[in-house]
């Protein structure tokens, strides 16, 4: 009985770990993309400002 419970517990723990890792990677990619977009927008604004 205890072995069955530990087996189920470890199974759910592994699923939770995979979900946390995927969420962490998605968050890191999103932050990286947001920073790139912000720096690109600043560069475009600087170029437009120097032309006027």
Biopython code that builds the backbone (N, CA, C, O; Angstrom):
import numpy as np
from Bio.PDB.StructureBuilder import StructureBuilder

atoms = [
    (1, "UNK", "N", (0.822, -1.197, 0.000)),
    (1, "UNK", "CA", (0.000, 0.000, 0.000)),
    (1, "UNK", "C", (0.864, 1.258, 0.000)),
    (1, "UNK", "O", (0.617, 2.189, -0.767)),
    (2, "UNK", "N", (1.868, 1.278, 0.858)),
    (2, "UNK", "CA", (2.760, 2.441, 0.941)),
    (2, "UNK", "C", (3.546, 2.605, -0.357)),
    (2, "UNK", "O", (3.766, 3.725, -0.818)),
    (3, "UNK", "N", (3.966, 1.492, -0.940)),
    (3, "UNK", "CA", (4.734, 1.557, -2.186)),
    (3, "UNK", "C", (3.873, 2.130, -3.309)),
    (3, "UNK", "O", (4.350, 2.923, -4.120)),
    (4, "UNK", "N", (2.624, 1.732, -3.352)),
    (4, "UNK", "CA", (1.705, 2.244, -4.364)),
    (4, "UNK", "C", (1.505, 3.753, -4.195)),
    (4, "UNK", "O", (1.494, 4.501, -5.173)),
    (5, "UNK", "N", (1.349, 4.185, -2.949)),
    (5, "UNK", "CA", (1.184, 5.617, -2.694)),
    (5, "UNK", "C", (2.431, 6.391, -3.114)),
    (5, "UNK", "O", (2.326, 7.437, -3.755)),
    (6, "UNK", "N", (3.607, 5.882, -2.756)),
    (6, "UNK", "CA", (4.851, 6.574, -3.122)),
    (6, "UNK", "C", (5.037, 6.605, -4.636)),
    (6, "UNK", "O", (5.544, 7.586, -5.180)),
    (7, "UNK", "N", (4.631, 5.540, -5.313)),
    (7, "UNK", "CA", (4.736, 5.502, -6.767)),
    (7, "UNK", "C", (3.844, 6.576, -7.392)),
    (7, "UNK", "O", (4.280, 7.294, -8.292)),
    (8, "UNK", "N", (2.620, 6.689, -6.928)),
    (8, "UNK", "CA", (1.708, 7.710, -7.444)),
    (8, "UNK", "C", (2.219, 9.109, -7.112)),
    (8, "UNK", "O", (2.157, 10.011, -7.948)),
    (9, "UNK", "N", (2.722, 9.288, -5.899)),
    (9, "UNK", "CA", (3.234, 10.588, -5.468)),
    (9, "UNK", "C", (4.404, 11.021, -6.343)),
    (9, "UNK", "O", (4.468, 12.169, -6.782)),
    (10, "UNK", "N", (5.325, 10.102, -6.595)),
    (10, "UNK", "CA", (6.488, 10.435, -7.427)),
    (10, "UNK", "C", (6.068, 10.722, -8.869)),
    (10, "UNK", "O", (6.664, 11.567, -9.538)),
    (11, "UNK", "N", (5.048, 10.021, -9.337)),
    (11, "UNK", "CA", (4.558, 10.256, -10.688)),
    (11, "UNK", "C", (4.002, 11.680, -10.809)),
    (11, "UNK", "O", (4.330, 12.405, -11.749)),
    (12, "UNK", "N", (3.169, 12.065, -9.862)),
    (12, "UNK", "CA", (2.623, 13.432, -9.891)),
    (12, "UNK", "C", (3.715, 14.475, -9.679)),
    (12, "UNK", "O", (3.653, 15.566, -10.245)),
    (13, "UNK", "N", (4.706, 14.143, -8.871)),
    (13, "UNK", "CA", (5.819, 15.068, -8.639)),
    (13, "UNK", "C", (6.599, 15.299, -9.930)),
    (13, "UNK", "O", (7.004, 16.424, -10.223)),
    (14, "UNK", "N", (6.808, 14.236, -10.698)),
    (14, "UNK", "CA", (7.529, 14.383, -11.965)),
    (14, "UNK", "C", (6.714, 15.208, -12.968)),
    (14, "UNK", "O", (7.277, 16.026, -13.696)),
    (15, "UNK", "N", (5.408, 15.002, -13.009)),
    (15, "UNK", "CA", (4.560, 15.791, -13.906)),
    (15, "UNK", "C", (4.621, 17.263, -13.505)),
    (15, "UNK", "O", (4.721, 18.139, -14.364)),
    (16, "UNK", "N", (4.562, 17.531, -12.214)),
    (16, "UNK", "CA", (4.638, 18.915, -11.739)),
    (16, "UNK", "C", (5.987, 19.539, -12.081)),
    (16, "UNK", "O", (6.057, 20.711, -12.454)),
    (17, "UNK", "N", (7.049, 18.762, -11.956)),
    (17, "UNK", "CA", (8.384, 19.262, -12.276)),
    (17, "UNK", "C", (8.483, 19.616, -13.757)),
    (17, "UNK", "O", (9.070, 20.640, -14.107)),
    (18, "UNK", "N", (7.918, 18.785, -14.628)),
    (18, "UNK", "CA", (7.942, 19.067, -16.066)),
    (18, "UNK", "C", (7.158, 20.339, -16.373)),
    (18, "UNK", "O", (7.594, 21.160, -17.180)),
    (19, "UNK", "N", (5.997, 20.503, -15.730)),
    (19, "UNK", "CA", (5.191, 21.701, -15.943)),
    (19, "UNK", "C", (5.950, 22.948, -15.500)),
    (19, "UNK", "O", (5.928, 23.965, -16.194)),
    (20, "UNK", "N", (6.618, 22.880, -14.356)),
    (20, "UNK", "CA", (7.380, 24.027, -13.843)),
    (20, "UNK", "C", (8.537, 24.365, -14.781)),
    (20, "UNK", "O", (8.802, 25.540, -15.036)),
    (21, "UNK", "N", (9.221, 23.355, -15.293)),
    (21, "UNK", "CA", (10.344, 23.602, -16.211)),
    (21, "UNK", "C", (9.846, 24.245, -17.506)),
    (21, "UNK", "O", (10.455, 25.196, -17.997)),
    (22, "UNK", "N", (8.752, 23.740, -18.059)),
    (22, "UNK", "CA", (8.206, 24.307, -19.298)),
    (22, "UNK", "C", (7.761, 25.753, -19.070)),
    (22, "UNK", "O", (7.993, 26.619, -19.914)),
    (23, "UNK", "N", (7.124, 26.007, -17.933)),
    (23, "UNK", "CA", (6.700, 27.375, -17.622)),
    (23, "UNK", "C", (7.902, 28.299, -17.456)),
    (23, "UNK", "O", (7.866, 29.446, -17.901)),
    (24, "UNK", "N", (8.955, 27.815, -16.825)),
    (24, "UNK", "CA", (10.168, 28.624, -16.658)),
    (24, "UNK", "C", (10.826, 28.956, -17.985)),
    (24, "UNK", "O", (11.261, 30.087, -18.203)),
    (25, "UNK", "N", (10.898, 27.980, -18.863)),
    (25, "UNK", "CA", (11.492, 28.218, -20.184)),
    (25, "UNK", "C", (10.633, 29.205, -20.980)),
    (25, "UNK", "O", (11.165, 30.096, -21.643)),
    (26, "UNK", "N", (9.322, 29.051, -20.916)),
    (26, "UNK", "CA", (8.430, 29.964, -21.632)),
    (26, "UNK", "C", (8.556, 31.385, -21.091)),
    (26, "UNK", "O", (8.534, 32.345, -21.860)),
    (27, "UNK", "N", (8.686, 31.523, -19.775)),
    (27, "UNK", "CA", (8.854, 32.844, -19.170)),
    (27, "UNK", "C", (10.166, 33.472, -19.617)),
    (27, "UNK", "O", (10.207, 34.653, -19.961)),
    (28, "UNK", "N", (11.241, 32.685, -19.612)),
    (28, "UNK", "CA", (12.539, 33.207, -20.038)),
    (28, "UNK", "C", (12.509, 33.641, -21.497)),
    (28, "UNK", "O", (13.060, 34.685, -21.844)),
    (29, "UNK", "N", (11.871, 32.850, -22.353)),
    (29, "UNK", "CA", (11.772, 33.214, -23.771)),
    (29, "UNK", "C", (10.943, 34.484, -23.932)),
    (29, "UNK", "O", (11.293, 35.356, -24.728)),
    (30, "UNK", "N", (9.848, 34.595, -23.183)),
    (30, "UNK", "CA", (9.001, 35.788, -23.267)),
    (30, "UNK", "C", (9.717, 37.043, -22.821)),
    (30, "UNK", "O", (9.588, 38.090, -23.456)),
    (31, "UNK", "N", (10.471, 36.954, -21.737)),
    (31, "UNK", "CA", (11.233, 38.116, -21.257)),
    (31, "UNK", "C", (12.281, 38.515, -22.287)),
    (31, "UNK", "O", (12.473, 39.699, -22.563)),
    (32, "UNK", "N", (12.954, 37.525, -22.848)),
    (32, "UNK", "CA", (13.981, 37.798, -23.854)),
    (32, "UNK", "C", (13.373, 38.475, -25.081)),
    (32, "UNK", "O", (13.939, 39.435, -25.605)),
    (33, "UNK", "N", (12.221, 37.977, -25.542)),
    (33, "UNK", "CA", (11.566, 38.588, -26.707)),
    (33, "UNK", "C", (11.093, 40.006, -26.400)),
    (33, "UNK", "O", (11.188, 40.886, -27.255)),
    (34, "UNK", "N", (10.587, 40.238, -25.192)),
    (34, "UNK", "CA", (10.119, 41.579, -24.822)),
    (34, "UNK", "C", (11.287, 42.564, -24.788)),
    (34, "UNK", "O", (11.157, 43.708, -25.225)),
    (35, "UNK", "N", (12.423, 42.113, -24.268)),
    (35, "UNK", "CA", (13.607, 42.996, -24.233)),
    (35, "UNK", "C", (14.091, 43.328, -25.641)),
    (35, "UNK", "O", (14.449, 44.472, -25.921)),
    (36, "UNK", "N", (14.103, 42.334, -26.527)),
    (36, "UNK", "CA", (14.526, 42.584, -27.912)),
    (36, "UNK", "C", (13.584, 43.559, -28.605)),
    (36, "UNK", "O", (14.030, 44.443, -29.337)),
    (37, "UNK", "N", (12.283, 43.401, -28.378)),
    (37, "UNK", "CA", (11.302, 44.291, -28.995)),
    (37, "UNK", "C", (11.466, 45.712, -28.472)),
    (37, "UNK", "O", (11.379, 46.671, -29.240)),
    (38, "UNK", "N", (11.701, 45.852, -27.172)),
    (38, "UNK", "CA", (11.861, 47.178, -26.583)),
    (38, "UNK", "C", (13.115, 47.861, -27.131)),
    (38, "UNK", "O", (13.086, 49.050, -27.448)),
    (39, "UNK", "N", (14.207, 47.120, -27.244)),
    (39, "UNK", "CA", (15.428, 47.730, -27.761)),
    (39, "UNK", "C", (15.278, 48.086, -29.242)),
    (39, "UNK", "O", (15.820, 49.092, -29.699)),
    (40, "UNK", "N", (14.545, 47.262, -29.987)),
    (40, "UNK", "CA", (14.312, 47.571, -31.406)),
    (40, "UNK", "C", (13.447, 48.818, -31.537)),
    (40, "UNK", "O", (13.702, 49.653, -32.405)),
    (41, "UNK", "N", (12.425, 48.961, -30.686)),
    (41, "UNK", "CA", (11.570, 50.147, -30.727)),
    (41, "UNK", "C", (12.345, 51.407, -30.349)),
    (41, "UNK", "O", (12.118, 52.472, -30.923)),
    (42, "UNK", "N", (13.261, 51.286, -29.383)),
    (42, "UNK", "CA", (14.093, 52.438, -29.016)),
    (42, "UNK", "C", (14.996, 52.842, -30.168)),
    (42, "UNK", "O", (15.196, 54.032, -30.413)),
    (43, "UNK", "N", (15.548, 51.855, -30.882)),
    (43, "UNK", "CA", (16.432, 52.155, -32.010)),
    (43, "UNK", "C", (15.650, 52.836, -33.129)),
    (43, "UNK", "O", (16.147, 53.776, -33.749)),
    (44, "UNK", "N", (14.441, 52.370, -33.389)),
    (44, "UNK", "CA", (13.611, 52.989, -34.428)),
    (44, "UNK", "C", (13.242, 54.407, -34.026)),
    (44, "UNK", "O", (13.250, 55.307, -34.865)),
    (45, "UNK", "N", (12.921, 54.618, -32.761)),
    (45, "UNK", "CA", (12.575, 55.959, -32.289)),
    (45, "UNK", "C", (13.786, 56.897, -32.395)),
    (45, "UNK", "O", (13.639, 58.071, -32.736)),
    (46, "UNK", "N", (14.965, 56.379, -32.104)),
    (46, "UNK", "CA", (16.176, 57.210, -32.208)),
    (46, "UNK", "C", (16.450, 57.587, -33.651)),
    (46, "UNK", "O", (16.855, 58.714, -33.936)),
    (47, "UNK", "N", (16.235, 56.662, -34.552)),
    (47, "UNK", "CA", (16.458, 56.943, -35.975)),
    (47, "UNK", "C", (15.448, 57.975, -36.478)),
    (47, "UNK", "O", (15.806, 58.916, -37.186)),
    (48, "UNK", "N", (14.196, 57.787, -36.107)),
    (48, "UNK", "CA", (13.159, 58.750, -36.522)),
    (48, "UNK", "C", (13.418, 60.125, -35.928)),
    (48, "UNK", "O", (13.183, 61.139, -36.584)),
    (49, "UNK", "N", (13.897, 60.168, -34.702)),
    (49, "UNK", "CA", (14.170, 61.451, -34.057)),
    (49, "UNK", "C", (15.348, 62.185, -34.694)),
    (49, "UNK", "O", (15.354, 63.415, -34.747)),
    (50, "UNK", "N", (16.338, 61.447, -35.176)),
    (50, "UNK", "CA", (17.505, 62.097, -35.784)),
    (50, "UNK", "C", (17.209, 62.581, -37.197)),
    (50, "UNK", "O", (17.900, 63.468, -37.699)),
    (51, "UNK", "N", (16.206, 62.020, -37.841)),
    (51, "UNK", "CA", (15.861, 62.432, -39.210)),
    (51, "UNK", "C", (15.075, 63.726, -39.240)),
    (51, "UNK", "O", (15.080, 64.424, -40.254)),
    (52, "UNK", "N", (14.411, 64.059, -38.172)),
    (52, "UNK", "CA", (13.546, 65.241, -38.189)),
    (52, "UNK", "C", (14.273, 66.511, -37.865)),
    (52, "UNK", "O", (13.666, 67.581, -37.844)),
]
sb = StructureBuilder()
sb.init_structure("model")
sb.init_model(0)
sb.init_chain("A")
sb.init_seg("    ")
for serial, (resi, resn, name, xyz) in enumerate(atoms, 1):
    if name == "N":
        sb.init_residue(resn, " ", resi, " ")
    sb.init_atom(name, np.array(xyz, "f"), 0.0, 1.0, " ", f" {name:<3s}", serial, name[0])
structure = sb.get_structure()
